[in-house]
Amino acid sequence: MTNSTQQLEHLIEEDDRPIKLNYDSMPEYVKQELAASAWKAIQLFMTRPDAREILDAEKARLEAEESTLLTRR
């Protein structure tokens, strides 16, 4: 794991506030770069040996809270 990855993981653990974005005000190229970055982050996360365990725990937490985040759109 690189130093920048460790720093990013530390920041994520320290600040779990939601990020709100106004996509309507973003130029198309910014939306595309944001989507590409998100996809890369997901791919990196899924290389972790404990990724499935983390996702299952988060899903169980959301289900217990009856969150709408799990509702298919």
Buried (B, 14 or more C-beta within 10 A) or exposed (E): EEEEEEEBEEEEEEEEEEEEEEEEEEEEEEEEEEEEEEEEEEEEEEEEEEEEEEEEEEEEEEEEEEEEEEEEE
